[in-house]
Amino acid sequence: QVQLVESGGGLVQAGGSLRLSCAASGSIFSINDMGWYRQAPGKQRELLAVISKSDITNYADSVKGRFTISRDNAKNTAYLQMNSLKPEDTAVYYCNANVLGKDWRRYDYWGQGTQVTVSS
């Protein structure tokens, strides 16, 4: 009933920047927390950043100071601005949203992922 679609991934040189977007659509009444995760081959999925409905943010130490999470509630969209990218940032990036549906039930949804590759 709800879909999250990530976009903005690609290939970038070390030190470069990318901006990821995550657009939610479907039977949504409101969205509570939204977050960005990443997963590299052979590694567990890692939480990078979370933003609340009131724009309170938290970041993993690995990206703090380089990445910025934001959201546009009118568009049901979250963003991840990634600066000073490093080869170790290479991974599939996923967005997550906790949704209050129009049926008044809460659900947790994941996007399909977008590949980010940082070359040295």
Number of C-alpha atoms within 10 A of each C-alpha: 9 16 16 22 17 23 18 14 18 14 14 18 14 17 14 14 17 17 16 21 22 27 18 24 13 11 14 19 13 16 20 15 17 27 26 25 18 21 18 16 9 6 9 9 15 14 18 23 22 23 21 16 14 10 15 11 16 16 19 13 10 11 16 12 12 14 20 20 24 20 21 12 14 7 10 17 20 25 22 22 14 19 17 15 23 17 15 13 20 20 21 18 26 26 30 22 26 17 22 17 17 12 9 11 9 15 14 14 15 20 20 14 20 21 18 22 20 19 16 11
